[in-house]
Amino acid sequence: AVLPVQPLLILLSNVFTSFLCLSSAFQVKLPSFQKLQLGRDRLLFSSPEDDASPQSLDNEETLMNVHVTITDGGKESATTELAKYLQSFPFAAVLPVQPLQYLPTENGVEVKFLRKKTEEKGSLDGGMVFMIKDDRDGYDIVCKRNSEGQTVSKMFSEKLVIMSLLKHITGEESALAGALPANVSVESIFHKWL
């Protein structure tokens, strides 16, 4: 049966008015989102409690550890070059559908996975922390999982990011990111999916 257009519009109008009356009577809290800010401290759907860095990564799982040595030149310049390399890696290009927040740190980068904020869950959905650690004969590029706020494992996303970064580090792919500094040599690679 085909309904005439005017009664259908009246019906929809009545349903919407009823919803508004019920929501104000029962004080239904509709979600409110912060505006997109240009600063790097917050993105759409984020809240101030989501901006806190993870308390400690000691208890988190190590997803990747790449040991590199410096062939010639100063260690200080190599540290800054390695940090710049990690910070310039296009994480969003690897996961184009996953909303994420990218925060450069002093010696690496923190990648936070985001989701739409609800009353039950915040907007943070875990993430990954990439850092450079000084080692006896070189450096370790370490990636640790940040499981803060994670309700569902992000193992598939983590694997895609790690495998793409390793392809760039080893030189298999270089279309998305620049190369490692010339005086850096990769000695060993460990990752969870070996």
Solvent accessible surface area in square Angstrom, and as a share of the most:
residue,aa,sasa,rsa
1,A,151,1.17
2,V,146,0.84
3,L,112,0.56
4,P,85,0.54
5,V,109,0.63
6,Q,130,0.58
7,P,66,0.42
8,L,73,0.36
9,L,109,0.54
10,I,96,0.49
11,L,97,0.48
12,L,104,0.52
13,S,61,0.40
14,N,84,0.43
15,V,90,0.52
16,F,125,0.52
17,T,72,0.42
18,S,59,0.38
19,F,96,0.40
20,L,84,0.42
21,C,79,0.47
22,L,101,0.50
23,S,14,0.09
24,S,83,0.54
25,A,76,0.59
26,F,150,0.63
27,Q,156,0.69
28,V,78,0.45
29,K,151,0.64
30,L,106,0.53
31,P,90,0.57
32,S,101,0.65
33,F,84,0.35
34,Q,68,0.30
35,K,175,0.74
36,L,113,0.56
37,Q,76,0.34
38,L,183,0.91
39,G,39,0.38
40,R,161,0.59
41,D,80,0.41
42,R,58,0.21
43,L,54,0.27
44,L,75,0.37
45,F,62,0.26
46,S,4,0.03
47,S,5,0.03
48,P,73,0.46
49,E,109,0.49
50,D,12,0.06
51,D,42,0.22
52,A,49,0.38
53,S,70,0.45
54,P,26,0.16
55,Q,170,0.76
56,S,60,0.39
57,L,32,0.16
58,D,123,0.64
59,N,146,0.75
60,E,37,0.17
61,E,68,0.31
62,T,44,0.26
63,L,0,0.00
64,M,0,0.00
65,N,49,0.25
66,V,0,0.00
67,H,28,0.12
68,V,0,0.00
69,T,25,0.15
70,I,34,0.17
71,T,89,0.52
72,D,97,0.50
73,G,65,0.62
74,G,42,0.41
75,K,83,0.35
76,E,141,0.63
77,S,60,0.39
78,A,1,0.01
79,T,35,0.20
80,T,74,0.43
81,E,75,0.34
82,L,0,0.00
83,A,8,0.06
84,K,122,0.52
85,Y,11,0.04
86,L,0,0.00
87,Q,49,0.22
88,S,73,0.47
89,F,5,0.02
90,P,36,0.23
91,F,3,0.01
92,A,60,0.47
93,A,53,0.41
94,V,26,0.15
95,L,13,0.07
96,P,109,0.68
97,V,139,0.80
98,Q,33,0.15
99,P,74,0.46
100,L,27,0.13
101,Q,5,0.02
102,Y,72,0.27
103,L,30,0.15
104,P,41,0.26
105,T,52,0.30
106,E,172,0.77
107,N,57,0.29
108,G,0,0.00
109,V,0,0.00
110,E,9,0.04
111,V,0,0.00
112,K,1,0.01
113,F,0,0.00
114,L,12,0.06
115,R,45,0.16
116,K,117,0.49
117,K,62,0.26
118,T,66,0.38
119,E,137,0.62
120,E,149,0.67
121,K,87,0.37
122,G,27,0.26
123,S,0,0.00
124,L,8,0.04
125,D,10,0.05
126,G,0,0.00
127,G,0,0.00
128,M,0,0.00
129,V,14,0.08
130,F,0,0.00
131,M,26,0.12
132,I,9,0.05
133,K,92,0.39
134,D,105,0.54
135,D,32,0.17
136,R,206,0.75
137,D,83,0.43
138,G,1,0.01
139,Y,11,0.04
140,D,25,0.13
141,I,0,0.00
142,V,8,0.05
143,C,0,0.00
144,K,26,0.11
145,R,32,0.12
146,N,1,0.01
147,S,47,0.30
148,E,71,0.32
149,G,38,0.36
150,Q,39,0.18
151,T,87,0.51
152,V,109,0.63
153,S,76,0.49
154,K,37,0.16
155,M,82,0.37
156,F,150,0.63
157,S,16,0.10
158,E,0,0.00
159,K,79,0.34
160,L,71,0.35
161,V,0,0.00
162,I,0,0.00
163,M,64,0.29
164,S,17,0.11
165,L,0,0.00
166,L,12,0.06
167,K,80,0.34
168,H,7,0.03
169,I,10,0.05
170,T,65,0.38
171,G,54,0.52
172,E,129,0.58
173,E,76,0.34
174,S,79,0.51
175,A,101,0.79
176,L,88,0.44
177,A,10,0.08
178,G,49,0.47
179,A,85,0.66
180,L,27,0.14
181,P,24,0.15
182,A,112,0.86
183,N,30,0.16
184,V,16,0.09
185,S,38,0.24
186,V,50,0.29
187,E,100,0.45
188,S,61,0.40
189,I,58,0.30
190,F,98,0.41
191,H,13,0.06
192,K,69,0.29
193,W,53,0.19
194,L,149,0.74
